[in-house]
Amino acid sequence: MRALIIDPFAGISGDMMLGALIDIGLEPDWLREFVASLGLPGVHVHVGRVSRQAISCGRVTFELPPQHAHRHLRHVLEMVDGSPASDRARSLARDAFERIARAEARVHGTTVEKVHFHEVGALDSILDVLCTMQAVERLGFEAFFTRPVAVGHGWVDIEHGRFPVPAPATLQLLEGLPLTGFDLEGECTTPTGAAIVATLTGARVAPAQLVPAGTGFGAGTRDPATHPNCLRLVAAQVDWNAERLFVVQSDIDDMAPEYLPVAQQALFAAGAVDVTVSAIGMKKGRPGIRVEALVPDAARESVLQALFRNTPTIGARYWAVERPALARREEVVEWNGQDIRFKTVSLPGGGERSKPEFDDVVRAAAALGMAPIDVERQVSADNPARVMDPR
């Protein structure tokens, strides 16, 4: 697939991202036309080139009218939803700003609805995010990966005062991503840049093998003598079909076993894609159980809440994992008056493997008065072309 590797070796900001996209092939005229289509009075796009430590970089800046608005999340989302961007670009932009709102709410101990967007709610940040999400679609990228994100060190002045680098909300946004560049002076990664890389990549780390197809550099505002202050993007062809998930795990020694199925169903209802239970030995010689759920990032908090509500545990742990998955498809066959789905997966290097869906086998067995194992054997025998790995 056509992938974009984000390499923030000197950090990432919205303008660095757009500059690098220009350098990797985004047409400046298209960017100007897209911004003009947003219908924002007094907004102009400037596209040019600058040098950062002898590296020629794309540079994008916006000329904006005076701004005094401190927007809430709903105001920003209204601007995103009212834009002429594609459904996918609007969805990505919404995700980015919702991430920022959640991070700000956690830092300031308030709710997402009450968060004031200050710097990130400014018009240039909104343009950075929305233009980036539409631009990556324009360039045809299907997947996104990151290399370690440089964050820098020192102090930064923001709306709430003087804070250490990385700023608190920025660090929240970068949870789960590999970080580097702590020795670099100043704020290398902005909240907008952190939201962009987190949203696009989902913290997926660049694969070990890839075929580069193009490179672009986007310049940051500063030009220090110590390093090239730019963002590198690499267009690449990668063979990758891995989903980033989280393992949520808790060990429990004081739960009656009859309540386990109820807890499992609650975790599934909260968004877990798989839940397993295993017996373990715990401290003081007590027998216990380990509850482990495989969870998408978007459902992590809801699964944790369901775990705490439906079990007596007082703690849990989680970590990010990659789940490669084979491409699959489903086909329905009619057998003895019963519809039975066959699930077929494509194997690495060619070939396929198929099997009838267990739930359909059980339903058909009940309807026909047969044992499920006999249904599975007979339906497989009657469909040899579909069963590539018969038992």
C-alpha positions as CSV (number, residue, x, y, z in Angstrom):
1,M,0.0,0.0,0.0
2,R,1.0,3.6,-0.4
3,A,2.1,4.8,3.0
4,L,3.4,8.1,4.5
5,I,6.2,7.8,7.0
6,I,6.3,10.8,9.4
7,D,9.8,11.4,10.6
8,P,9.8,14.2,13.2
9,F,13.5,14.0,14.0
10,A,13.4,17.8,14.9
11,G,9.7,17.8,15.9
12,I,6.5,18.5,14.1
13,S,4.0,21.4,13.9
14,G,1.2,22.2,11.5
15,D,3.1,24.5,9.3
16,M,6.1,22.0,9.1
17,M,3.6,19.3,8.0
18,L,2.1,21.4,5.3
19,G,5.5,22.5,4.1
20,A,6.7,18.9,3.9
21,L,3.6,17.9,2.0
22,I,4.3,20.6,-0.6
23,D,7.8,19.3,-0.9
24,I,6.7,15.8,-1.4
25,G,4.3,16.7,-4.2
26,L,1.2,18.7,-3.1
27,E,0.4,21.3,-5.6
28,P,0.6,24.9,-4.2
29,D,-2.3,26.0,-6.4
30,W,-4.4,23.2,-5.1
31,L,-3.7,24.3,-1.5
32,R,-4.5,27.9,-2.3
33,E,-7.8,26.9,-4.0
34,F,-8.8,24.6,-1.1
35,V,-8.2,27.4,1.5
36,A,-10.1,29.8,-0.7
37,S,-13.0,27.3,-0.8
38,L,-13.4,27.5,3.0
39,G,-14.8,31.0,2.6
40,L,-12.7,32.6,5.3
41,P,-12.4,36.4,4.7
42,G,-8.9,37.9,4.9
43,V,-7.1,34.5,4.8
44,H,-4.2,34.1,2.3
45,V,-1.7,31.3,1.8
46,H,2.0,31.9,1.2
47,V,4.0,29.0,-0.2
48,G,7.7,29.2,-0.7
49,R,11.1,27.5,0.0
50,V,13.7,28.1,2.7
51,S,16.9,26.4,3.8
52,R,17.4,24.7,7.1
53,Q,21.1,23.7,7.6
54,A,21.5,23.4,3.8
55,I,18.3,21.3,3.4
56,S,15.9,22.9,1.0
57,C,12.4,22.8,2.6
58,G,8.9,23.7,1.7
59,R,7.4,26.5,3.8
60,V,3.7,27.3,4.2
61,T,2.3,30.2,6.2
62,F,-1.1,31.8,6.5
63,E,-1.9,35.5,6.4
64,L,-4.8,35.9,8.8
65,P,-7.1,38.8,9.9
66,P,-6.9,39.9,13.6
67,Q,-8.2,37.2,15.9
68,H,-9.6,37.4,19.4
69,A,-11.8,34.3,19.6
70,H,-11.2,31.6,22.3
71,R,-13.2,28.8,20.8
72,H,-14.7,25.7,22.5
73,L,-14.6,22.3,20.8
74,R,-18.1,22.7,19.4
75,H,-17.1,25.9,17.6
76,V,-14.1,24.2,16.0
77,L,-16.1,21.1,15.0
78,E,-18.8,23.3,13.4
79,M,-16.1,24.9,11.3
80,V,-14.7,21.5,10.3
81,D,-18.2,20.1,9.5
82,G,-19.1,23.1,7.5
83,S,-16.0,22.9,5.3
84,P,-16.0,21.5,1.8
85,A,-13.4,18.8,2.8
86,S,-14.1,15.1,2.1
87,D,-15.9,13.0,4.6
88,R,-12.6,11.2,5.5
89,A,-10.7,14.5,5.9
90,R,-13.4,16.0,8.1
91,S,-13.5,12.8,10.2
92,L,-9.7,12.9,10.7
93,A,-9.8,16.6,11.6
94,R,-12.6,16.0,14.1
95,D,-10.6,13.2,15.6
96,A,-7.5,15.5,15.9
97,F,-9.4,18.3,17.7
98,E,-11.3,15.8,20.0
99,R,-7.9,14.4,21.0
100,I,-6.7,17.9,21.9
101,A,-9.9,18.6,23.9
102,R,-9.5,15.4,25.9
103,A,-5.9,16.1,26.6
104,E,-6.6,19.7,27.7
105,A,-9.5,18.5,29.8
106,R,-7.3,16.0,31.6
107,V,-4.5,18.5,32.2
108,H,-6.9,21.2,33.6
109,G,-9.3,18.9,35.4
110,T,-12.4,20.0,33.5
111,T,-14.7,18.5,30.9
112,V,-14.2,18.4,27.1
113,E,-17.2,20.7,26.7
114,K,-15.7,23.4,28.9
115,V,-12.2,23.4,27.4
116,H,-11.1,26.7,25.9
117,F,-9.0,26.2,22.8
118,H,-6.4,29.0,22.9
119,E,-3.4,28.6,20.6
120,V,-4.9,25.4,19.0
121,G,-8.3,27.1,18.5
122,A,-6.7,29.8,16.5
123,L,-7.5,30.0,12.8
124,D,-4.0,29.0,11.6
125,S,-4.1,25.8,13.7
126,I,-7.6,24.9,12.3
127,L,-6.3,25.5,8.8
128,D,-3.2,23.4,9.5
129,V,-5.2,20.4,10.6
130,L,-8.0,20.6,8.0
131,C,-5.6,21.2,5.1
132,T,-3.3,18.4,6.2
133,M,-6.1,15.9,6.4
134,Q,-7.4,16.8,2.9
135,A,-3.9,17.0,1.5
136,V,-2.9,13.4,2.5
137,E,-6.1,12.2,0.8
138,R,-5.2,14.3,-2.3
139,L,-1.8,12.6,-2.4
140,G,-3.3,9.2,-2.2
141,F,-1.8,7.9,1.0
142,E,-3.5,4.8,2.5
143,A,-1.6,4.3,5.7
144,F,0.5,6.4,8.1
145,F,3.4,5.5,10.3
146,T,5.7,7.5,12.6
147,R,9.3,7.5,13.6
148,P,10.3,8.8,17.1
149,V,9.0,12.3,17.8
150,A,11.5,14.9,19.0
151,V,10.0,17.0,21.8
152,G,12.8,19.3,22.9
153,H,13.4,20.8,26.4
154,G,13.2,24.1,28.2
155,W,10.3,26.3,28.7
156,V,7.4,27.6,26.6
157,D,5.0,30.6,27.2
158,I,1.4,29.7,26.5
159,E,-2.0,31.1,27.4
160,H,-1.9,29.6,30.9
161,G,1.6,30.7,31.7
162,R,5.1,29.4,31.5
163,F,5.4,25.6,31.2
164,P,8.2,23.0,30.8
165,V,8.7,21.5,27.3
166,P,7.0,19.4,26.2
167,A,3.8,21.3,27.3
168,P,1.4,19.1,29.4
169,A,-1.2,18.8,26.7
170,T,1.4,18.0,24.1
171,L,2.7,15.1,26.2
172,Q,-0.8,13.8,26.7
173,L,-1.3,13.8,23.0
174,L,1.9,11.8,22.5
175,E,1.0,9.0,24.9
176,G,1.9,5.7,23.2
177,L,4.2,7.3,20.6
178,P,8.0,6.8,20.7
179,L,9.7,10.1,21.8
180,T,13.3,11.4,21.2
181,G,15.1,14.8,21.0
182,F,15.0,15.7,24.6
183,D,18.4,17.3,24.2
184,L,17.1,19.8,21.6
185,E,16.5,23.4,22.8
186,G,13.0,24.8,22.8
187,E,9.5,23.5,21.9
188,C,10.1,21.1,19.0
189,T,6.6,19.6,18.8
190,T,3.5,21.7,19.2
191,P,0.0,20.5,20.3
192,T,-1.2,20.8,16.7
193,G,1.7,18.8,15.4
194,A,1.2,16.2,18.1
195,A,-2.5,15.9,17.3
196,I,-1.7,15.4,13.6
197,V,0.9,12.7,14.1
198,A,-1.2,10.9,16.7
199,T,-4.4,11.0,14.7
200,L,-2.9,9.9,11.4
201,T,-0.6,7.2,12.7
202,G,-2.4,5.9,15.7
203,A,1.2,5.5,17.1
204,R,2.0,2.9,14.4
205,V,5.7,2.7,14.2
206,A,7.3,2.7,10.7
207,P,7.9,-0.8,9.5
208,A,11.4,-2.2,9.4
209,Q,11.2,-2.8,5.6
210,L,9.8,-0.4,3.1
211,V,10.5,0.9,-0.5
212,P,10.9,4.7,-0.5
213,A,9.1,6.5,-3.3
214,G,9.7,10.1,-2.4
215,T,10.9,12.5,0.3
216,G,9.7,15.9,1.5
217,F,11.0,18.4,4.0
218,G,9.0,21.1,5.8
219,A,10.7,23.9,7.6
220,G,10.0,25.1,11.1
221,T,9.9,28.8,12.0
222,R,13.3,28.8,13.9
223,D,16.6,28.2,12.2
224,P,19.0,27.1,15.0
225,A,22.7,26.5,14.3
226,T,22.6,23.1,16.1
227,H,20.4,21.0,13.8
228,P,18.1,21.3,10.7
229,N,14.8,22.4,12.1
230,C,12.5,20.6,9.6
231,L,10.1,17.7,9.4
232,R,10.8,14.8,7.0
233,L,8.1,12.9,5.2
234,V,8.8,9.7,3.3
235,A,6.4,8.3,0.7
236,A,6.8,4.5,0.6
237,Q,5.3,1.3,-0.6
238,V,4.9,-1.1,2.4
239,D,3.4,-4.5,2.8
240,W,1.5,-4.0,6.0
241,N,-1.9,-4.9,7.4
242,A,-1.5,-4.4,11.1
243,E,-4.0,-2.7,13.4
244,R,-2.9,-0.9,16.6
245,L,-4.8,-2.1,19.6
246,F,-4.3,-2.1,23.4
247,V,-4.2,-5.0,25.8
248,V,-6.1,-4.2,29.0
249,Q,-5.2,-6.7,31.8
250,S,-6.2,-7.2,35.4
251,D,-5.5,-9.9,37.9
252,I,-8.3,-10.7,40.4
253,D,-8.3,-13.0,43.4
254,D,-11.7,-12.2,45.0
255,M,-14.3,-12.7,42.3
256,A,-16.9,-15.5,42.3
257,P,-16.5,-17.4,39.0
258,E,-20.3,-17.3,38.1
259,Y,-19.9,-13.5,37.5
260,L,-17.1,-13.9,35.0
261,P,-19.3,-14.4,31.9
262,V,-21.3,-11.3,32.9
263,A,-18.0,-9.3,33.1
264,Q,-16.8,-10.6,29.8
265,Q,-20.0,-9.6,28.0
266,A,-19.8,-6.1,29.6
267,L,-16.2,-5.7,28.2
268,F,-17.4,-6.8,24.8
269,A,-20.3,-4.3,25.0
270,A,-17.8,-1.6,25.9
271,G,-15.9,-2.1,22.7
272,A,-13.4,-4.9,23.3
273,V,-12.7,-7.0,20.2
274,D,-11.6,-10.1,22.3
275,V,-11.7,-11.0,26.0
276,T,-10.0,-14.0,27.6
277,V,-9.9,-15.4,31.1
278,S,-7.1,-17.6,32.5
279,A,-6.3,-19.1,35.9
280,I,-3.2,-17.8,37.6
281,G,-1.4,-18.2,41.0
282,M,-1.3,-14.9,43.0
283,K,0.4,-13.7,46.1
284,K,0.0,-15.5,49.4
285,G,-0.7,-18.7,47.4
286,R,-4.2,-17.5,46.4
287,P,-5.7,-18.8,43.1
288,G,-6.8,-16.0,40.9
289,I,-7.9,-15.1,37.4
290,R,-6.4,-12.9,34.7
291,V,-8.9,-10.9,32.6
292,E,-7.4,-9.7,29.4
293,A,-9.1,-7.7,26.7
294,L,-8.0,-6.6,23.3
295,V,-9.2,-3.1,22.7
296,P,-9.2,-0.4,20.0
297,D,-7.8,3.0,21.2
298,A,-11.2,4.7,21.0
299,A,-12.7,2.1,23.4
300,R,-9.9,2.0,25.9
301,E,-11.5,4.2,28.5
302,S,-14.9,2.7,28.2
303,V,-13.5,-0.9,28.6
304,L,-11.5,0.2,31.7
305,Q,-14.7,1.7,33.1
306,A,-16.6,-1.5,32.4
307,L,-13.8,-3.6,34.0
308,F,-14.0,-1.5,37.2
309,R,-17.8,-1.6,37.3
310,N,-18.2,-5.3,36.7
311,T,-15.3,-6.8,38.7
312,P,-13.9,-6.2,42.1
313,T,-10.5,-5.2,40.7
314,I,-9.0,-2.0,42.0
315,G,-6.3,-1.7,39.3
316,A,-5.5,-2.5,35.7
317,R,-2.6,-2.2,33.2
318,Y,-2.6,-1.6,29.5
319,W,-0.1,-1.4,26.7
320,A,-0.1,-0.9,22.9
321,V,0.2,-3.9,20.5
322,E,0.2,-4.4,16.7
323,R,-2.2,-7.0,15.3
324,P,-1.4,-8.1,11.8
325,A,-4.4,-9.6,10.2
326,L,-4.9,-11.6,7.0
327,A,-7.2,-10.1,4.4
328,R,-10.6,-11.9,4.6
329,R,-14.0,-12.1,2.9
330,E,-17.3,-13.9,3.6
331,E,-19.5,-15.8,1.3
332,V,-22.9,-17.4,2.0
333,V,-23.9,-20.9,0.8
334,E,-27.3,-22.5,1.1
335,W,-27.0,-26.0,2.6
336,N,-30.1,-28.2,3.4
337,G,-32.2,-25.1,3.5
338,Q,-29.8,-23.3,5.9
339,D,-27.6,-20.2,5.1
340,I,-24.1,-20.8,6.2
341,R,-21.3,-18.2,5.9
342,F,-17.8,-19.3,4.8
343,K,-14.9,-17.2,6.0
344,T,-12.0,-17.1,3.6
345,V,-8.6,-15.6,4.4
346,S,-5.7,-14.9,2.0
347,L,-2.4,-16.5,3.0
348,P,1.0,-14.8,2.7
349,G,2.7,-15.8,-0.5
350,G,-0.6,-16.9,-2.2
351,G,-3.3,-19.4,-1.5
352,E,-6.4,-19.2,0.7
353,R,-7.9,-21.0,3.7
354,S,-11.7,-21.3,4.4
355,K,-14.0,-22.7,7.0
356,P,-17.7,-22.4,7.8
357,E,-18.7,-19.9,10.4
358,F,-19.2,-21.7,13.8
359,D,-22.4,-19.7,14.8
360,D,-24.1,-20.7,11.6
361,V,-23.0,-24.3,12.0
362,V,-24.6,-24.4,15.5
363,R,-27.8,-22.7,14.3
364,A,-28.1,-25.1,11.3
365,A,-27.5,-28.1,13.6
366,A,-30.3,-27.0,15.9
367,A,-32.7,-26.5,13.0
368,L,-31.8,-29.9,11.4
369,G,-31.6,-31.9,14.6
370,M,-27.9,-32.8,14.0
371,A,-24.7,-32.5,16.0
372,P,-22.7,-29.4,15.1
373,I,-19.6,-31.4,14.3
374,D,-21.5,-33.5,11.8
375,V,-22.9,-30.3,10.1
376,E,-19.4,-28.9,9.9
377,R,-18.0,-32.1,8.3
378,Q,-20.9,-32.4,5.8
379,V,-21.1,-28.8,4.7
380,S,-17.3,-28.8,4.2
381,A,-17.4,-32.0,2.2
382,D,-20.2,-30.6,0.1
383,N,-18.2,-27.4,-0.6
384,P,-14.7,-28.7,-1.3
385,A,-13.8,-25.7,-3.5
386,R,-14.4,-23.4,-0.5
387,V,-12.6,-25.4,2.1
388,M,-8.9,-25.0,1.3
389,D,-7.7,-26.6,4.6
390,P,-10.0,-29.6,5.3
391,R,-9.6,-31.5,8.5
